[in-house]
Amino acid sequence: MSCGYKSRTETRNPVYKGLDIITNKVTREEQQLCKHHMISFLDPLVSYSVVDFRNKALSIIEDIIARQKIPIIVGGTNYYIESLLWKVLVDAKKEKAFSAADWETGSRTPSPSRKEELEKLDCQELYKRLAEVDPEMAAKLHPNDKRKVARSLQVYEEVGVPHSKLLLKQRQEEGGGPLGGALRFPKPCILWLHADLSVLDERLDRRVDEMLAAGLLEELVGFHTRYNQQKIAENSQDYQHGIFQSIGFKEFHEYLTSNSNCSETREKLLNQGIAALKQVTKRYARKQNKWVRNRFLKRPGANVPPVYGLDVTDVSQWEETILHPAMQILECCLKGKEPPVLPLTMECDQNEEKRNRRVCELCDKIILGDREWKAHLKSKNHQYHLKRKKRSEAQLNTQSTPDSSKNIPQEV
């Protein structure tokens, strides 16, 4: 780029060393075109939270701005993008540092964070603890959402203040809104690259095939031997944290851990892994699009940056239909002018509550959020249980209603 921009990657998994293919890291050639940050600097066995990511990323962003450059956040994991755009996270106690060099020399082993220790408890015990110290936060979380429950407990234990009170303070600050604190930086601009689902699905399937051709299996086998094999032998494997939660690693678990010498069996496990990878990748793409719509376009409050859509369904004219419009939008935003295209908008209910808790006794489910509750009432599962209930009530009424014909005198 010729405008003095600086670029850095957002997606969380490229921060780890290794698995370059499966995490779709930018190539060395691509990195030469524009300065990238936060790629391949962390040992795979080190726990790295969204708070850790935010703290390091913000220091880089502030340095870029201080040098009068423009930071570009590229992602990826939208929750991590939110942590940079808005003041939405609460700082707990800083964890003890652990470096890749320590691991290589064997001088120390990474200790789990307090949150990871709490996650080892069963859901009921975890939720009970939170309900005792922060009932307001417990009422907003699902009892089975172990990660969020553990996080709220961690905040209370390490800060000494209920998580719910800290979040309320954020929302009440100047510029705050229903989903958190104020924007961190003035006049941010979001460019959303979207495509027709059928085209997107084809691209994602093709990307998996290209990964396989680039040496995906060799990468996974080598990484598994170095980092994962011993964990599995010790029954301590965890596919919920760190690089091991990357899409593409756990999908090949059966293939990587199989001791079978049968070529047909291994071929079957391999094909299952490939199919699972393609399916999960497409599911995650839909989740990303849903997040943009619900958390950006429908975000309540006034502190929401404009979101400009760029349709990348047809990339045959990339510079004319995508790159040049994007540059034009960015230039206008930087100069305080209105771009030639309008930002995307979606209707938003300002009174909608994201964490309203309801219990559907009919389905024996806990539902959080007004939108989720409306969706549940329309769901096939709820409608099925509702019809069953009505049939049961109708049968019960029929059985309990006396037959009036028995009281009519008979002719003799």
C-alpha positions in Angstrom: 0.0 0.0 0.0 1.2 3.5 -0.8 -0.7 5.4 1.9 1.6 4.7 4.8 -0.6 2.0 6.4 0.7 -0.5 8.9 -1.0 -3.9 9.1 -1.2 -6.5 11.8 -3.1 -9.7 12.0 -6.0 -10.2 14.4 -6.9 -13.9 14.3 -5.8 -15.4 17.6 -4.3 -18.7 16.5 -1.5 -17.3 14.3 0.1 -16.0 17.5 1.3 -19.5 18.1 4.4 -21.1 16.5 3.7 -24.0 14.2 0.6 -25.1 12.3 1.2 -22.4 9.7 -1.0 -24.2 7.1 -4.0 -25.1 9.3 -4.2 -21.6 10.9 -3.9 -20.1 7.4 -1.1 -17.7 8.3 0.0 -15.1 5.9 3.0 -16.3 3.9 6.5 -14.7 4.2 6.0 -13.2 0.7 2.8 -11.5 1.9 4.4 -10.2 5.0 7.1 -8.5 2.8 4.3 -6.4 1.2 3.2 -4.8 4.5 4.4 -5.0 8.1 2.5 -7.6 10.1 2.5 -8.1 13.8 1.7 -10.8 16.4 2.4 -13.8 14.2 4.3 -17.0 15.4 5.8 -15.5 18.6 4.2 -17.7 21.2 4.9 -21.3 22.3 2.0 -23.6 21.6 1.7 -24.8 25.2 1.4 -21.4 26.7 -2.1 -20.3 27.6 -3.0 -17.0 25.9 -6.3 -15.4 26.7 -8.3 -12.6 25.0 -7.0 -10.2 27.7 -3.4 -11.2 27.0 -4.1 -10.6 23.3 -5.8 -7.3 23.9 -2.9 -5.9 26.1 -0.2 -6.8 23.6 -2.2 -5.7 20.5 -3.1 -2.3 22.1 0.5 -1.5 22.8 1.3 -2.2 19.1 -1.6 -0.2 17.9 -0.7 2.8 20.1 2.9 2.7 18.8 1.7 2.6 15.2 -0.6 5.6 15.8 2.2 7.5 17.6 4.2 7.1 14.4 1.3 8.6 12.4 0.5 5.4 10.7 -2.8 3.6 10.3 -3.2 0.2 12.0 -5.3 -2.3 10.2 -6.9 -5.1 12.2 -7.5 -8.2 10.1 -9.6 -11.1 11.4 -10.8 -13.6 12.2 -12.1 -14.0 15.7 -14.6 -11.2 16.1 -14.7 -11.4 19.9 -11.0 -10.5 19.8 -11.8 -7.5 17.5 -14.4 -6.3 20.0 -11.8 -6.3 22.8 -9.8 -3.8 20.7 -12.7 -1.6 19.5 -14.5 -1.3 22.8 -13.6 -1.3 26.5 -15.5 -4.5 27.2 -13.1 -6.7 29.2 -12.2 -6.7 32.9 -8.5 -7.2 34.0 -7.9 -9.9 36.5 -4.6 -10.6 38.2 -1.7 -10.9 35.8 -0.5 -14.5 35.3 3.1 -15.5 35.9 5.1 -15.1 32.7 6.3 -18.2 30.9 8.5 -18.2 27.8 9.1 -20.6 25.0 12.8 -20.8 26.0 11.7 -22.0 29.5 9.8 -24.8 27.9 12.6 -25.8 25.5 15.1 -26.0 28.3 12.8 -27.9 30.5 13.4 -25.5 33.4 9.8 -25.0 34.0 6.4 -26.2 32.9 3.5 -23.9 32.1 1.1 -23.7 35.0 -2.6 -23.4 34.2 -4.4 -20.1 34.9 -6.9 -19.9 37.6 -9.7 -19.9 35.0 -8.4 -23.2 33.6 -8.2 -24.7 37.1 -11.8 -23.6 37.8 -12.9 -25.2 34.5 -11.9 -28.6 35.8 -14.8 -28.5 38.3 -18.2 -29.8 37.1 -20.8 -27.3 35.9 -23.1 -27.6 38.9 -20.4 -26.9 41.4 -19.0 -24.0 39.3 -22.3 -22.4 38.9 -23.2 -22.8 42.6 -20.0 -21.0 43.6 -20.8 -18.1 41.2 -24.4 -17.8 42.4 -23.1 -17.5 46.0 -20.7 -14.6 45.3 -22.3 -12.9 42.3 -26.0 -13.9 41.9 -26.6 -11.1 39.4 -23.9 -12.5 37.0 -25.0 -16.1 37.6 -28.5 -15.1 36.5 -27.1 -13.9 33.1 -25.1 -17.0 32.4 -26.2 -20.5 31.4 -25.2 -23.1 34.0 -23.5 -25.2 31.3 -21.4 -22.3 30.0 -18.4 -23.4 31.9 -16.0 -20.9 30.3 -18.0 -17.8 31.1 -18.9 -19.0 34.6 -15.3 -19.8 35.4 -14.2 -16.4 34.0 -16.7 -14.5 36.3 -15.5 -16.6 39.3 -11.9 -15.8 38.4 -12.6 -12.1 38.2 -14.2 -12.2 41.7 -11.4 -14.2 43.2 -8.6 -12.1 41.8 -10.2 -8.6 41.9 -12.4 -8.9 44.9 -15.4 -7.3 43.2 -18.3 -9.1 41.6 -17.9 -9.3 37.8 -21.4 -7.9 37.3 -20.5 -4.7 39.2 -17.4 -4.2 37.1 -19.3 -4.6 33.9 -22.0 -2.2 35.1 -19.4 0.4 35.8 -18.1 0.0 32.3 -21.5 0.5 30.8 -22.1 3.6 32.9 -18.9 5.4 31.8 -19.1 8.2 29.3 -19.6 6.7 25.9 -20.7 3.4 27.3 -23.5 1.3 26.0 -25.7 -1.8 26.7 -22.9 -4.2 25.7 -19.9 -2.5 27.4 -17.7 0.6 27.6 -16.8 3.3 25.2 -14.9 3.0 21.9 -11.2 3.1 22.4 -10.2 5.0 19.3 -12.0 7.9 17.5 -13.6 7.2 14.1 -12.8 3.5 13.6 -14.1 2.0 10.3 -15.1 -1.6 9.7 -14.9 -3.2 6.3 -16.9 -6.4 6.0 -16.0 -8.7 3.1 -19.0 -11.0 2.4 -20.0 -13.4 -0.3 -22.9 -15.5 -1.4 -23.0 -18.6 0.7 -22.8 -21.0 -2.2 -19.7 -19.3 -3.5 -18.2 -19.1 0.0 -18.8 -22.8 0.6 -17.0 -23.6 -2.7 -14.0 -21.4 -1.7 -13.8 -22.9 1.7 -13.8 -26.5 0.4 -11.2 -25.5 -2.2 -9.1 -24.0 0.6 -9.1 -27.2 2.5 -8.0 -29.1 -0.6 -5.2 -26.6 -1.1 -4.1 -27.0 2.5 -3.8 -30.8 1.9 -1.8 -30.2 -1.2 0.5 -27.8 0.7 1.4 -30.4 3.3 -1.3 -30.2 5.9 -1.1 -33.9 7.0 2.7 -33.7 7.4 2.3 -30.6 9.5 -0.3 -32.1 11.7 1.6 -35.4 12.2 4.8 -33.5 13.1 3.0 -31.2 15.5 1.1 -34.1 17.1 4.4 -36.0 17.7 6.1 -33.0 19.3 3.3 -31.5 21.4 0.3 -33.7 21.6 1.3 -37.4 21.8 2.6 -37.2 25.4 -0.5 -35.3 26.5 -2.8 -38.0 25.1 -0.7 -40.7 26.8 -1.1 -38.9 30.1 -4.8 -38.4 29.4 -4.3 -34.6 29.8 -5.2 -33.5 26.2 -7.3 -30.4 26.0 -8.9 -29.3 22.8 -10.5 -26.3 24.4 -7.5 -24.0 25.0 -4.6 -22.6 23.1 -3.6 -23.7 19.6 -5.2 -27.1 20.1 -8.7 -25.5 19.7 -7.7 -24.5 16.2 -10.2 -25.7 13.5 -8.5 -28.6 11.8 -6.5 -30.1 14.6 -9.1 -31.9 16.7 -11.0 -33.0 13.5 -8.0 -35.3 12.8 -7.7 -36.7 16.3 -8.9 -40.2 15.4 -6.6 -40.3 12.4 -3.6 -39.0 14.4 -4.1 -41.4 17.3 -5.0 -44.5 15.4 -2.6 -47.4 15.8 -4.2 -49.4 13.0 -1.9 -50.7 10.2 -4.9 -51.3 8.0 -4.7 -48.9 5.0 -8.4 -49.0 4.5 -9.1 -48.0 8.1 -6.6 -45.2 8.0 -8.0 -44.0 4.7 -11.5 -43.9 6.2 -10.3 -41.9 9.2 -8.5 -39.5 7.0 -11.5 -38.9 4.8 -13.7 -38.4 7.9 -11.2 -35.8 9.2 -11.2 -34.0 5.8 -15.0 -34.0 5.7 -15.2 -32.8 9.3 -12.7 -30.0 8.6 -14.7 -28.8 5.6 -18.0 -28.9 7.6 -16.6 -27.1 10.6 -14.9 -24.4 8.5 -18.2 -23.6 6.8 -20.1 -23.6 10.1 -17.5 -21.1 11.5 -17.8 -18.8 8.5 -21.6 -18.6 9.1 -20.9 -17.9 12.8 -18.6 -15.1 11.8 -21.2 -13.5 9.5 -23.8 -13.9 12.2 -21.6 -12.1 14.7 -21.1 -9.2 12.4 -24.8 -8.8 12.0 -25.7 -9.2 15.6 -22.8 -7.6 17.4 -21.9 -4.8 14.9 -24.8 -4.1 12.7 -27.5 -4.6 15.4 -25.4 -3.4 18.3 -27.5 -1.2 20.6 -26.2 2.2 21.6 -24.5 5.2 19.9 -20.9 4.0 20.1 -21.0 1.8 17.0 -18.6 2.4 14.2 -19.9 2.3 10.6 -19.7 -1.0 8.8 -19.2 -0.9 5.1 -20.0 -4.0 3.0 -17.8 -5.2 0.2 -19.2 -8.0 -1.9 -16.4 -10.4 -2.8 -18.7 -13.0 -4.5 -17.0 -12.2 -7.8 -13.3 -11.5 -7.4 -12.4 -11.4 -11.1 -12.4 -7.6 -11.0 -10.8 -7.3 -7.6 -9.1 -3.9 -7.9 -12.1 -2.2 -9.6 -14.9 -3.6 -7.5 -13.3 -4.3 -4.1 -9.9 -2.7 -3.6 -10.5 0.7 -5.0 -13.9 1.2 -3.2 -12.3 0.0 0.0 -9.5 2.6 -0.3 -12.0 5.3 -1.2 -14.1 4.6 1.9 -11.0 4.6 4.1 -9.6 7.8 2.6 -13.0 9.6 3.2 -13.2 8.4 6.8 -9.6 9.6 7.5 -10.4 13.0 6.1 -13.7 13.3 7.9 -15.8 13.2 4.7 -18.8 11.0 3.9 -17.8 8.0 1.7 -19.6 7.7 -1.6 -21.4 4.6 -0.3 -23.6 4.3 2.8 -22.7 2.0 5.7 -24.8 -1.1 6.2 -27.7 -0.8 8.6 -30.1 -3.3 10.2 -33.1 -2.7 12.4 -32.2 -2.9 16.1 -34.4 -3.1 19.2 -32.8 -0.7 21.6 -34.7 -2.3 24.5 -33.5 -5.8 23.7 -31.8 -7.6 26.5 -29.0 -10.0 25.6 -28.9 -11.7 29.0 -32.5 -11.9 30.0 -32.9 -15.4 31.5 -36.0 -17.5 30.9 -36.8 -21.1 31.6 -38.9 -23.2 29.2 -40.4 -25.8 31.4 -41.9 -27.5 28.4 -38.5 -28.2 26.8 -36.6 -28.2 30.1 -34.2 -25.6 28.8 -32.7 -22.3 30.1 -32.7 -19.6 27.4 -30.6 -16.4 27.6 -31.5 -13.3 25.6 -34.7 -11.8 24.2 -33.8 -12.8 20.6 -32.9 -16.3 21.6 -36.2 -16.7 23.4 -38.2 -15.6 20.4 -36.2 -18.0 18.2 -36.8 -20.8 20.7 -40.5 -20.3 20.7 -40.5 -20.7 16.9 -38.1 -23.7 16.9 -39.2 -27.2 15.8 -38.3 -28.7 19.1 -40.5 -26.3 21.1 -43.4 -26.6 18.6 -43.1 -30.4 18.9 -43.4 -30.3 22.7 -46.2 -27.7 22.5 -48.3 -30.0 20.2 -47.6 -33.0 22.6 -48.8 -30.9 25.5 -52.0 -29.8 23.7 -52.8 -33.4 22.7 -52.3 -34.6 26.3 -54.5 -31.8 27.6 -57.2 -32.6 25.0 -57.2 -36.3 25.9 -57.3 -35.4 29.6 -60.3 -33.2 29.1 -62.1 -35.9 27.1 -61.6 -38.4 29.8 -62.7 -36.1 32.6 -65.9 -34.8 30.9 -68.9 -36.9 32.0 -71.0 -38.5 29.2 -74.3 -36.5 29.4 -76.1 -39.0 27.2 -76.2 -41.4 30.2 -78.5 -39.0 32.0 -81.2 -38.9 29.3 -84.2 -41.1 30.1 -84.6 -44.0 27.8 -87.9 -44.8 26.1 -89.6 -48.0 27.2 
